[in-house]
Amino acid sequence: MSMRDITERYNSAQRFLPGNAIQRVYNWFVRPQWIDGQRFWYRLRTRRGHEFIYVDPDRLERRLAFDHERLAALLGAALTQAVDPYALPFASIRYMDGNSAIEFDVDELTWTCSLDDYVLTSRRTESDDGSLVSPDGRWAVFVETNNLWLRNMASGECTPLTQDGVDYFAYGLEQGGSMTSLTDALAGKRLPPAAQWSPDSRCLLTIRVDERQVPLMHLLQSVPPDGAFRPMLHSYKLAMASDEHQPILTYWIIDVFTGRAIPTQVPQQRGAGKSLFYWGQFDMQVPRVWSEDSRRLYVHTVSADQRQLALYEVEAATGIARQVIAEESDTPIYFNTFRFDNPNYRVIDNGRGLLWFSERSGWAQLYHADAQTGELQYAISHGEGVVRDILAVDEASGWVYFTASGLERGRDRYFRHLYRARLDGGRQELLTPENAEHLVTASPNGSFFVDSFGRLDTPLRTVVRDSEGRVLFMLEDSDAADLVELRWRPPEPFTARARDGVTEVHGALYYPTDFNPELRYPVVDMIYGGSQLTVTPKLFPLTTGSPLGSFPENQLEDFWAPQAMAELGFLVIVIDGMGTPYRDRAFHEAALRESGNAGGAADHISAITELAAARPIWISIGWVSVVIPVEERIR
């Protein structure tokens, strides 16, 4: 191969690096930002740039959120510089004054633009101290010097809510709180406290994590931000499994009116377990813990070995806790098929009933439980598939809305669909009939669903559906014409047999854009060594084996990195071996019982060998190269 050919291969690989490839896809990413119970906005990358879109499902309305040209002209005049209306210097907006104005932040200023007459004003942006604002907007709470502080939003006056917080035993900081503070500081941001307001804005549920005896861990920052040559040392508390001293997490109720701190009777969590607030810092949904009347809370716990789960009802006035339900297993169990996602339980019927997630049947299903006795009464979801996420509960109409995969025969078993099921255990209905992977977001009031669906070989389409699954109107159709011009072809899905010769595993095969069926190619297996997520893509242009968060950088990486590797002259394979999620319990336990096989390497070998036996692939495994008998060509 000539130097020119090598250079071109690397140039082509660079074009398909995740950050570059996605620049050639338009109109695809719709992440609704809810204004109220049903209206929302989103920022969309189109061929002319970024546009802010406003949607009111009730009125079947989709339009630009504001006049981009007019606002750009006003902002440009104020900043004394040209502003591109479709490359505005902000990525987020806030609706104000009954949605008659928007706010945004630029150059340490907060700008307000009225949408009636387009008058633009600005003020100095308040420093972000990571405040958590109360539901009534009167108060905000933040962490300072290991304690919780309360700010009066009207006067700005700040007073301490707690005073006995100390280093490594603070209020409102997660386990590894010092590390959380460190990483936030390095990223230039502060997170809100690990806490949740009661609906009446009187009380907070928060945590304390005692790490005082936990040993230190160290990070070395090789390239300090100030340009100095000497590396910087950062230390924080982190317990290893073998350490004698482990973190101890406790839940507390803080009455902001009296300043009383009430320790709850929820059992202490020792070891590596996260609080129920933890994943909120990654833009994932935090469970709602308070009852509507603010008199009760519902707090879940996970044992250090993750083999016991429990849910407790807590009396807000006293902290007295009662175990509602518990579940245990001889292998780790979780509240969701993706272990780090929002827990799949909901308290219903004014505290008398409970929707509970369990894999006790061998499949991840929803059950109805008596919240007084903890007894599972009947199954709510049905079929040999797995429940993925509870999206909404409509008690008045008697429905629970959830996503699940594997229920539709003849389709990819990983394709996610939206369903609803009767709370009384009756019928279950499919609401997204398209044979595709569906990424569904529910409106806060549960009346509408934003559904982005597609496959590897079909464009991603986003629609708005009503509570019966009917498509009300389309929002976006993705545009990948620029990739087609590069001769890009979607990865090819396949199934093969796992190490046991029986179980079906799924994977995808990536081809270089200059693929020649008359040639043989070395195979690269891009394996993910963990068992907590899937990496085989199911729709274009990102993988969906873990929650998307605020923006899907990791999922874009998983989708496009194999293509960049393929451009160097390989056929690239990704496979989800036994032990990964979204299948039956037996499939998942392959990793839970044998952690050394978490990546399913034996399944990869089996699947690649089977795939190669039917296709002209030059297999290179370790130091041994084997030519496999072939058919006429790769299909």
Order of alpha helices (4+ residues) and beta strands (2+ residues): alpha-alpha-beta-beta-beta-beta-alpha-beta-beta-beta-beta-beta-beta-beta-beta-alpha-beta-beta-beta-beta-beta-beta-beta-beta-beta-beta-beta-beta-beta-beta-beta-beta-beta-beta-beta-beta-beta-beta-alpha-beta-beta-beta-alpha-beta-alpha-alpha-beta-beta
